[in-house]
Structures are given as C-alpha cells and as structure tokens.
Amino acid sequence: MENIDFFLTGISVILAAFLLAVGIRAYRKSGMRMFLFILLVFLVILLDGVILIISGFGVFTLPISNTAVLMISDVIILLLFYYGVVRGS
C-alpha cells in the first residue's frame, strides 16, 4: 500500500471507531433498532480498514485482492441497508 492509502485507511478506521462508539451510546439511550443497522455498518467499515492496514504491513497476506475486500464490504453494507429499509425501524 502507498503512504496515502495507509493515511486514508487510518482515518477511516479512527472515524469508524468513533462513530461506532457514538452509535452504541445513542442506541443505549434510545433503544431504536435503526441504530443497530448503523452500528453494523460502522463495524464492517472498521473491520475492513483494520484488515487492509494489517495486510498492508505484511503481517498476513489476503488470499484475495484489496479491491475484492472493499467490494465484499460494500455488498455487506448495502445488504444491511436493504434489510434495515425492508424491516423498517
């Protein structure tokens, strides 16, 4: 990974972790199911960034390309949004 890729992925991980923490607090306060779907999206983004950073440092290699990881996480996020819309709040 390039330096700018690490930087942007790091910002994404930090922002996703922050929004996950804020979302957990909001869910506990309101109890709305809608927040669960949003929390899952932030969790997927966080895990995606962590996987990309760790694989970029060479700790382990992914059996698929980084682009495939991003596409898989996009599909998961879209499915979560779809399920949230279909199920409603």
Backbone as CSV, one residue per row, in Angstrom:
resi,resn,N_x,N_y,N_z,CA_x,CA_y,CA_z,C_x,C_y,C_z
1,MET,0.840,-1.184,0.000,0.000,0.000,0.000,0.881,1.241,0.000
2,GLU,0.383,2.248,-0.620,1.086,3.520,-0.644,0.874,4.251,0.684
3,ASN,1.707,5.257,0.922,1.586,6.023,2.162,0.236,6.703,2.283
4,ILE,-0.267,7.267,1.183,-1.571,7.931,1.237,-2.679,6.918,1.514
5,ASP,-2.512,5.688,1.025,-3.502,4.648,1.308,-3.549,4.326,2.797
6,PHE,-2.377,4.204,3.418,-2.336,3.966,4.866,-2.979,5.112,5.624
7,PHE,-2.676,6.322,5.201,-3.211,7.506,5.866,-4.739,7.531,5.774
8,LEU,-5.274,7.347,4.579,-6.728,7.387,4.393,-7.423,6.219,5.087
9,THR,-6.806,5.053,5.049,-7.387,3.910,5.740,-7.351,4.115,7.253
10,GLY,-6.264,4.714,7.744,-6.180,5.026,9.169,-7.244,6.015,9.606
11,ILE,-7.475,7.037,8.794,-8.536,7.999,9.107,-9.894,7.302,9.106
12,SER,-10.107,6.420,8.139,-11.360,5.670,8.066,-11.565,4.804,9.300
13,VAL,-10.496,4.148,9.759,-10.594,3.295,10.950,-10.902,4.134,12.188
14,ILE,-10.212,5.243,12.340,-10.436,6.117,13.502,-11.849,6.674,13.487
15,LEU,-12.301,7.144,12.332,-13.645,7.707,12.218,-14.708,6.636,12.446
16,ALA,-14.504,5.443,11.892,-15.469,4.359,12.094,-15.529,3.947,13.566
17,ALA,-14.380,3.894,14.237,-14.366,3.539,15.666,-15.090,4.600,16.488
18,PHE,-14.854,5.878,16.157,-15.524,6.964,16.870,-17.036,6.901,16.647
19,LEU,-17.457,6.734,15.396,-18.884,6.679,15.099,-19.528,5.424,15.688
20,LEU,-18.782,4.343,15.768,-19.294,3.140,16.414,-19.543,3.392,17.898
21,ALA,-18.606,4.064,18.545,-18.780,4.388,19.970,-19.963,5.330,20.185
22,VAL,-20.087,6.335,19.337,-21.220,7.273,19.441,-22.529,6.542,19.167
23,GLY,-22.522,5.645,18.182,-23.725,4.888,17.860,-24.154,3.956,18.980
24,ILE,-23.180,3.339,19.641,-23.507,2.468,20.778,-24.159,3.283,21.891
25,ARG,-23.604,4.443,22.131,-24.181,5.319,23.169,-25.596,5.757,22.787
26,ALA,-25.798,6.102,21.515,-27.128,6.523,21.059,-28.120,5.366,21.136
27,TYR,-27.658,4.155,20.790,-28.555,3.001,20.869,-28.963,2.715,22.309
28,ARG,-28.009,2.788,23.207,-28.330,2.540,24.621,-29.298,3.587,25.159
29,LYS,-29.165,4.803,24.684,-30.021,5.886,25.165,-31.427,5.781,24.597
30,SER,-31.548,5.451,23.296,-32.860,5.470,22.652,-33.486,4.083,22.521
31,GLY,-32.657,3.045,22.324,-33.172,1.696,22.146,-33.777,1.435,20.774
32,MET,-33.569,2.337,19.828,-34.128,2.178,18.480,-33.338,1.128,17.701
33,ARG,-34.073,0.229,17.019,-33.426,-0.827,16.233,-32.652,-0.269,15.046
34,MET,-33.053,0.900,14.581,-32.378,1.518,13.441,-30.892,1.707,13.735
35,PHE,-30.569,2.020,14.970,-29.172,2.223,15.334,-28.354,0.940,15.236
36,LEU,-28.998,-0.213,15.393,-28.266,-1.476,15.266,-27.723,-1.663,13.855
37,PHE,-28.516,-1.316,12.858,-28.049,-1.438,11.478,-26.914,-0.465,11.200
38,ILE,-27.037,0.733,11.725,-25.970,1.723,11.553,-24.704,1.256,12.267
39,LEU,-24.852,0.676,13.444,-23.699,0.148,14.178,-23.016,-0.966,13.397
40,LEU,-23.801,-1.833,12.784,-23.218,-2.914,11.988,-22.457,-2.377,10.780
41,VAL,-22.969,-1.319,10.163,-22.266,-0.706,9.037,-20.932,-0.135,9.497
42,PHE,-20.933,0.584,10.611,-19.675,1.135,11.125,-18.706,0.028,11.503
43,LEU,-19.228,-1.071,12.022,-18.378,-2.209,12.376,-17.748,-2.837,11.134
44,VAL,-18.521,-2.963,10.065,-17.976,-3.517,8.817,-16.885,-2.608,8.264
45,ILE,-17.119,-1.302,8.286,-16.117,-0.348,7.807,-14.864,-0.421,8.667
46,LEU,-15.036,-0.537,9.972,-13.900,-0.641,10.882,-13.098,-1.914,10.614
47,LEU,-13.773,-3.043,10.502,-13.079,-4.309,10.236,-12.391,-4.293,8.880
48,ASP,-13.042,-3.692,7.897,-12.456,-3.581,6.565,-11.150,-2.792,6.620
49,GLY,-11.161,-1.671,7.312,-9.955,-0.856,7.427,-8.845,-1.560,8.186
50,VAL,-9.204,-2.232,9.264,-8.198,-2.952,10.053,-7.570,-4.068,9.224
51,ILE,-8.386,-4.795,8.487,-7.855,-5.870,7.639,-6.912,-5.301,6.590
52,LEU,-7.286,-4.192,5.961,-6.434,-3.591,4.936,-5.122,-3.070,5.521
53,ILE,-5.175,-2.479,6.702,-3.949,-1.958,7.324,-3.020,-3.106,7.720
54,ILE,-3.574,-4.125,8.352,-2.743,-5.249,8.788,-2.125,-5.965,7.589
55,SER,-2.915,-6.161,6.541,-2.361,-6.824,5.358,-1.353,-5.926,4.648
56,GLY,-1.529,-4.620,4.739,-0.585,-3.691,4.132,0.766,-3.692,4.814
57,PHE,0.770,-3.925,6.128,2.031,-4.011,6.865,2.718,-5.355,6.663
58,GLY,2.043,-6.277,6.029,2.655,-7.566,5.727,2.558,-8.572,6.850
59,VAL,1.707,-8.327,7.833,1.535,-9.283,8.926,0.942,-10.585,8.380
60,PHE,0.005,-10.470,7.474,-0.521,-11.614,6.756,-0.930,-11.150,5.369
61,THR,-1.044,-12.077,4.469,-1.472,-11.736,3.121,-2.877,-12.267,2.903
62,LEU,-3.647,-11.482,2.206,-5.010,-11.876,1.901,-5.012,-12.807,0.690
63,PRO,-5.867,-13.829,0.726,-5.944,-14.709,-0.446,-6.646,-14.040,-1.633
64,ILE,-7.248,-12.870,-1.384,-7.897,-12.109,-2.450,-7.312,-10.711,-2.465
65,SER,-7.592,-9.963,-3.503,-7.022,-8.620,-3.622,-7.716,-7.646,-2.674
66,ASN,-7.057,-6.521,-2.430,-7.639,-5.484,-1.578,-8.928,-4.940,-2.179
67,THR,-8.991,-4.879,-3.495,-10.205,-4.407,-4.151,-11.367,-5.347,-3.873
68,ALA,-11.105,-6.645,-3.866,-12.157,-7.612,-3.569,-12.652,-7.453,-2.136
69,VAL,-11.757,-7.166,-1.201,-12.157,-6.931,0.190,-13.088,-5.731,0.268
70,LEU,-12.736,-4.666,-0.442,-13.582,-3.475,-0.448,-14.940,-3.756,-1.077
71,MET,-14.960,-4.526,-2.141,-16.226,-4.849,-2.799,-17.099,-5.733,-1.918
72,ILE,-16.483,-6.682,-1.225,-17.242,-7.544,-0.308,-17.845,-6.715,0.814
73,SER,-17.076,-5.790,1.379,-17.608,-4.950,2.446,-18.703,-4.030,1.919
74,ASP,-18.581,-3.559,0.682,-19.650,-2.745,0.095,-20.943,-3.537,-0.046
75,VAL,-20.827,-4.782,-0.479,-22.011,-5.632,-0.617,-22.654,-5.868,0.747
76,ILE,-21.849,-6.133,1.760,-22.385,-6.339,3.111,-23.099,-5.087,3.602
77,ILE,-22.501,-3.930,3.379,-23.118,-2.671,3.808,-24.436,-2.446,3.072
78,LEU,-24.452,-2.668,1.776,-25.690,-2.491,1.018,-26.777,-3.460,1.480
79,LEU,-26.388,-4.705,1.782,-27.367,-5.670,2.291,-27.907,-5.250,3.659
80,LEU,-27.049,-4.693,4.502,-27.519,-4.200,5.801,-28.497,-3.048,5.628
81,PHE,-28.188,-2.132,4.725,-29.107,-1.024,4.467,-30.433,-1.533,3.888
82,TYR,-30.353,-2.489,2.964,-31.565,-3.062,2.388,-32.414,-3.722,3.478
83,TYR,-31.777,-4.537,4.305,-32.507,-5.218,5.367,-33.122,-4.196,6.332
84,GLY,-32.391,-3.131,6.634,-32.928,-2.097,7.513,-34.118,-1.374,6.908
85,VAL,-34.079,-1.138,5.609,-35.190,-0.457,4.944,-36.412,-1.377,4.853
86,VAL,-36.172,-2.641,4.502,-37.286,-3.575,4.350,-37.949,-3.858,5.697
87,ARG,-37.128,-4.053,6.715,-37.652,-4.357,8.047,-38.245,-3.125,8.724
88,GLY,-37.741,-1.949,8.357,-38.227,-0.719,8.975,-37.617,-0.519,10.344
89,SER,-38.002,0.523,10.976,-37.469,0.804,12.324,-38.433,0.222,13.308
